[in-house]
Amino acid sequence: MTTEELAALLTAQTDIDFVETHLLGRRPWIFDTDKTYDEWGVAVARALLVDPISVQIVGSAATGYSLSPLKPGRPFRPSGSSVASVSDIDIAVIDTDLFAVAWDTILRLDRTHRLRGSHDTRLKMRVDVYWGVIGQQSLPPGTDPARSLLRAMAVAGRAPPLRGYRVRSRLYRRHEDLRAYHVSSLRQLRAALFS
């Protein structure tokens, strides 16, 4: 998709409508021709002990093109293609209990000065938690929530059409937090395209 086509698509809808229609409320682009999406979601949810509705593919694997302000409209780059770097698969996991356990783990380690990372990294974690999101890379390795997400992402990437891709996840407290995160990202994209 060209940046002009993406700009036209964004102009036709509000940010919330766009996120619902093109990202969260549809079958992911990567599963368009693969009928195993529901089974895939059940398997990943089972690995996390969450409801299957709480596992969603987001990012370019969901739409077929990037919504990042740094690479607007860039097509999803499949594995085995001639491009230098293959697209990642971004998974959103929405679960209040798992989010609370992850946040408590980060908080406990931070308060006992055992949380690794730079001051800026820890600050970003705090801001993300405020917005109801914890990136998988923010979870301290070896902790229960980190191991849970790692196991689930192994399940997520095990079968086609996701086999061969790097699978990353973000943990969201509520569905509203997932929606708000993507609406905020879309506003950044809109600002980059229309400024």
N, C-alpha and C positions, 0 to 999 in steps of 0.2 A: 504494500500500500504506500502511495506517495504521501509526503507531508501535506500536500494540497488536498488529497482525498480524505486524509484523516481530519484536517481542519474543517472540511465540509461536513463530515460525519459529526464532529463535535458541535458544530454550529446548529445542527438540526435538532439537538436534544439538550436538556439540562444535564448537569453533571450526575445527579442522582439517577435520572432516567437512563443515561448512558451506561453507568456502572451496572445497573440492574439488567438492562437489555443485552449489553455486549460482553459483560464480564461474569457476573454472578448468576444471572437467571437463564443461562443457556448451557447446552451440552458443550464441553470444552472442544475447541477446534481440533486438538490433537486426537480426540476420540471421534471425530466426525464420521469416519468410515469404519470405526471399530465398535462393535456392539457390546463390548465387555465393560463399558464405563461403570455401570451399576455394580457389577461383581467386583470390579477394582475398588470402588469406594467402600464396599462392605468389608473387603479384606483389610484395607488400610485402617478403617474404623475399628475392626475387631482387634488389630494389633495395638491400638491405643485405648481400647475399652470405651469408645465414644459412639454416639449415634452416627450412622453413615451420612446424614445431612450435614454433619459437622466437619466433613472433609471435602475441600473444593480445590480444583486446579485454578490458579489465577495467572496473571502475566501473559506473555506472548503465546504460551501453550493453550491458554483459554481462548484467545482472540484470533491468533494466527499472525499477529503483528504486535510490535512493541508500543506501549503507552508511556515509556520513559521519556522525559524531556530531553535526555541526552541522545536518544536514538528513536525519535518519533516515527512511527509507521514502518520501521524496519521489519521485514518479514521474519517469522520464526525460522531459525536456521536448523534444519534437521541433521541428525547424526548421519555420518556416511556421506555428507555433501562435501563439495570442494572448498567450502568456506573455512577460514582459519579457525574460528571458534564456533562451537555448536551452542545453541541456546540451552539454558537451564530449564528445568521444570520446577515451577514454584507452586508449593502446596500450602493452602491455608487450613489450619486446624483450629476449630472453634470449640472451646470447652472451658467453662468457668472453673471447674475443679482442677483440671490440669494446669490452667493458667495460675491459679492460686498456689499450687504446689511449686510451680516453677518460680513464681515471684518470691515466695517464702524462702526458697533455696538461695536465690540471688541475694535477698535481703540478709539472711543469716550469714552468708559468706562475706558480704560487704561490711556488716557491722562488726565482724571479728577480724577484719582486715585480711581476709583470705581470698577475696575476689580478685582475680587476675585482670590485667588490662590497664590501659592508660586511663588517666583522669577523663579524657574525652570519651573513651569507650564506655566508662561507667556512667558518665553524664548522658550519653545517648541511650543507654539502657533505661535510665530513669525517665527520660522523656518518652521513650517508647512505651514503658509501662503506664505512664500517665494516659497515653492514647489507647491503652488496652491491647498492646502487641508486644510479644517477645520473639525475637529472631532466634532460630535454632543455634546460630553461631554465638549468641549471647549466653546461652546456657553453659554453666561450668561443666567441662567434661567429667565423666564418671559419676555424675549425680543421677538420681532416679529419673527426673524429667528429661535430662539429656539422653539417657539410655532409651527411654520410651520413644522419643522422637526418632532417634537413630534407627531403632528396630523397625518402626513404622515406615520410615523413608526407604529402608531396605526392601520392605514389602512393596511399597509404592513403585519402586523402580525395577522390580523383578520381571514383570511381564510386558510384552508389547502392548501398546506402542511406546511405552516409556523406557523400555530396556535400552541401555547404552547412553542414557542421559544422566547428568548430575542432577539429583533431586534435592531441593532445599525446601525448608518449611519455615513458616512463621506461626506462632501460636497466638490466637486472639481470645480475649475474655468473652466477648459476646458477638453475635452476628452484626449488631449495630456498630461495633468497633471495626469489624472487617469492612463494612460498607463505608464508614467514615474515613478509614485509612485510604481506601481507593478513591473516594471523592476528593480528598485532600491532594492525593497524587495527581488526579486528573486536573485539578485546578492549577497545579504547577505546570503541567503539560500545556494547558490552555494559555497560561501566561507566557510560556516560552514560544508558542506558535503565533500568538496574536500581539506580541509586543514589538 
